[in-house]
Amino acid sequence: MPHKARGYTRLRMRGPIVVGVLAGFLVAVVVAAAFLALVMADPAGGATATSAAGSPVGPSGTPPSPTITAGPDSTAAPSREPAASPTFPSPSSGIEFGLAVGDVAPPLRLTQLAGAEVDTVGLRGQPLWVNFMATWCPPCRDELPIMDRLQRELGDRMTIIVVDVEEDRDTVAAFFASLEVALPVALDEDGRARDEWGAVVLPVHYWIDEEGRVGAFLYGGAGVEQFIEGIGSVLPDAGLEP
């Protein structure tokens, strides 16, 4: 083959190689730029997720501690309003989520575990603490002994009403017998009271003042300090200690 022909062949073979190298270099530059943009947009290295229950969780998967939401004149620290919060799912049935501070609480007319009827209309004029719960809820089990202790200390200054949601009488009776808790337990067997109160996340606590309005509320498992804050929203001179 003539010298010029051999040179042309080598040049033609090198062309695709050079093009491939340049293309690979451009891809690497684009990938590096995209990675740098992601790092600058999220320096913490992880976005906030939402748990199955609708509560926000961080990258570690740990839900936030429950917080009291109280009225502006309360001694309890203000927090979120669940009706406007995007962290809780809206029920597909169209039920509004929760009651807000200042709302008039719907009346509760339910049969108690012991057989008598509880009617909050007849209890108007005294502060109430209404807790929606279920036996399958681990935080509910932990909270009830604390609530039982606080009820003994409060005496007739406040009435605590526990509302079990959509469970049969035998299941609820066995559960409370195992805890040895002497709180009045009302049975919301068809979930109607839950729907009226918007108690779609369990447990949920509402503190109701003498006029029947919500003074504070709390979602999620809580400790004695937070319960005392809630009590203080409708009974400022309770004088309770953790």
C-alpha positions in Angstrom: 0.0 0.0 0.0 1.4 3.5 -0.8 2.6 5.5 2.1 -0.1 8.1 1.8 -2.8 5.5 1.8 -1.5 3.9 4.9 -1.5 7.3 6.7 -5.1 8.0 5.6 -6.2 4.6 7.0 -4.6 5.3 10.4 -6.2 8.7 10.6 -9.6 7.3 9.7 -9.2 4.7 12.5 -8.3 7.2 15.1 -11.3 9.5 14.4 -13.9 7.3 16.2 -11.6 6.8 19.2 -11.2 10.5 19.6 -14.9 11.1 19.3 -15.6 8.4 22.0 -13.1 9.9 24.4 -14.6 13.4 24.0 -18.1 12.0 24.5 -17.1 10.2 27.7 -15.5 13.3 29.0 -18.7 15.4 28.4 -20.8 12.7 30.2 -18.5 12.8 33.2 -18.8 16.6 33.4 -22.6 16.5 33.2 -22.8 13.9 36.0 -20.4 15.8 38.2 -22.4 19.0 37.8 -25.7 17.3 38.7 -24.1 15.8 41.8 -22.8 19.2 42.9 -26.2 20.7 42.4 -27.9 18.0 44.6 -25.3 18.5 47.4 -25.8 22.3 47.4 -29.6 21.9 47.4 -29.7 19.4 50.3 -26.6 19.9 52.5 -28.1 17.8 55.3 -27.9 14.7 53.0 -31.5 13.6 53.4 -35.1 14.8 53.0 -37.8 14.7 55.6 -40.2 11.7 55.1 -43.7 11.0 56.2 -44.5 8.0 58.4 -47.3 5.6 57.7 -49.4 7.2 60.4 -48.9 10.6 58.8 -46.4 12.0 61.3 -43.2 13.6 60.0 -40.0 11.7 60.5 -36.4 12.6 59.9 -33.7 10.6 58.0 -33.3 8.3 61.0 -37.0 7.3 60.9 -37.7 8.6 64.4 -41.1 10.5 64.8 -41.0 13.9 66.6 -42.0 14.2 70.2 -45.7 15.1 70.8 -46.4 18.7 71.5 -49.3 20.5 73.3 -51.3 23.0 71.3 -53.1 25.5 73.5 -54.9 28.8 73.3 -53.0 32.1 73.4 -54.1 32.8 77.0 -53.0 29.4 78.2 -49.8 28.6 80.2 -49.1 25.7 77.7 -46.8 26.4 74.9 -48.5 26.9 71.5 -47.8 24.4 68.7 -49.4 23.3 65.5 -53.0 23.3 64.4 -53.7 19.9 62.8 -56.5 21.1 60.6 -53.9 23.2 58.7 -50.9 20.9 59.0 -49.8 19.0 55.9 -48.1 16.3 58.1 -51.4 14.5 58.9 -53.4 12.8 56.2 -56.9 13.8 55.4 -59.4 10.9 55.7 -60.8 9.8 52.3 -64.2 9.8 53.9 -64.2 13.6 54.0 -64.1 13.7 57.8 -62.4 16.9 59.0 -59.2 16.3 60.9 -59.4 17.2 64.6 -60.7 20.1 66.7 -58.9 23.3 67.0 -58.3 25.4 70.1 -61.4 27.5 70.8 -63.8 25.0 69.0 -66.9 23.9 70.9 -66.5 20.2 71.5 -69.2 18.0 70.2 -71.3 16.3 72.9 -70.4 12.8 73.9 -73.2 10.4 74.6 -71.8 6.9 74.9 -72.3 3.8 77.0 -69.5 3.2 79.5 -67.8 -0.1 80.1 -69.5 -0.4 83.4 -72.9 0.0 81.7 -73.9 3.5 82.7 -74.1 6.3 80.1 -71.6 9.2 79.9 -73.1 12.5 78.7 -70.8 15.5 78.5 -73.7 17.9 78.3 -74.5 17.0 81.9 -70.9 17.7 82.8 -70.9 21.2 81.4 -69.5 23.6 84.0 -66.4 21.6 84.9 -63.2 21.0 83.0 -62.9 17.7 81.1 -60.1 15.7 79.6 -61.2 13.4 76.7 -58.8 10.8 75.4 -59.6 8.7 72.3 -57.6 5.5 72.3 -57.6 1.8 71.4 -56.2 -1.4 73.0 -53.9 -2.1 70.0 -52.1 1.3 70.5 -48.8 0.9 72.5 -48.7 4.6 73.5 -52.2 4.3 74.9 -51.1 1.5 77.2 -48.2 3.6 78.5 -50.3 6.8 79.0 -53.3 5.3 80.9 -51.5 4.6 84.3 -50.2 8.2 84.2 -53.7 9.5 83.6 -55.1 7.4 86.4 -52.6 8.9 88.8 -53.4 12.4 87.7 -57.2 11.8 88.0 -56.7 10.8 91.7 -54.7 14.0 92.3 -57.3 16.2 90.5 -60.3 14.7 92.3 -63.5 16.4 91.3 -61.8 19.4 89.8 -61.6 17.6 86.4 -63.1 14.5 84.9 -61.1 12.3 82.6 -63.1 10.4 80.0 -61.4 7.6 78.0 -63.1 6.7 74.7 -62.2 3.4 73.2 -62.7 3.4 69.4 -64.4 0.6 67.5 -63.6 -2.4 69.8 -65.9 -4.9 71.5 -66.7 -4.7 75.1 -64.9 -7.9 76.1 -61.6 -6.8 74.5 -61.7 -3.4 76.2 -62.7 -4.9 79.6 -59.8 -7.4 79.6 -57.4 -4.6 78.6 -58.3 -2.3 81.4 -58.4 -5.1 83.9 -54.8 -5.9 83.0 -53.8 -2.3 83.6 -55.8 -1.9 86.9 -56.8 1.5 85.8 -60.0 3.0 87.3 -60.9 5.6 84.7 -64.4 5.9 83.2 -64.2 4.2 79.8 -66.8 5.0 77.1 -67.3 2.7 74.1 -67.4 4.3 70.6 -68.2 1.0 69.0 -69.3 2.4 65.6 -66.7 5.2 65.4 -69.3 7.9 65.3 -67.8 9.9 68.2 -64.3 9.6 66.6 -65.7 11.0 63.3 -67.5 13.9 65.0 -64.3 14.8 66.9 -62.0 14.2 64.0 -59.9 11.8 66.1 -58.4 10.0 63.2 -54.9 9.6 64.8 -54.7 7.6 68.1 -54.1 8.5 70.8 -55.4 12.0 70.9 -56.2 14.1 74.0 -58.5 17.1 74.3 -58.8 19.4 77.3 -62.2 21.1 77.5 -62.9 24.1 79.6 -66.0 24.9 81.7 -67.8 26.4 78.7 -67.2 23.3 76.6 -64.5 24.7 74.4 -61.2 23.1 73.5 -58.4 24.6 75.6 -55.6 22.4 74.3 -55.0 19.2 72.4 -52.2 16.7 71.9 -51.5 13.9 69.4 -49.2 10.9 70.1 -47.8 9.3 73.1 -46.9 11.8 75.9 -45.5 12.0 79.3 -46.7 13.5 82.6 -45.1 16.9 81.9 -47.1 17.4 78.7 -50.3 16.2 80.4 -49.9 18.7 83.1 -49.5 21.4 80.5 -52.7 20.4 78.9 -54.5 20.4 82.3 -53.1 23.8 82.9 -54.8 25.2 79.8 -58.2 24.8 81.4 -57.3 24.5 85.0 -54.4 26.9 85.6 -54.3 26.5 89.4 -54.2 22.6 89.3 -50.9 22.6 91.3 -49.7 19.3 89.9 -46.2 18.0 90.0 -44.5 15.6 87.4 
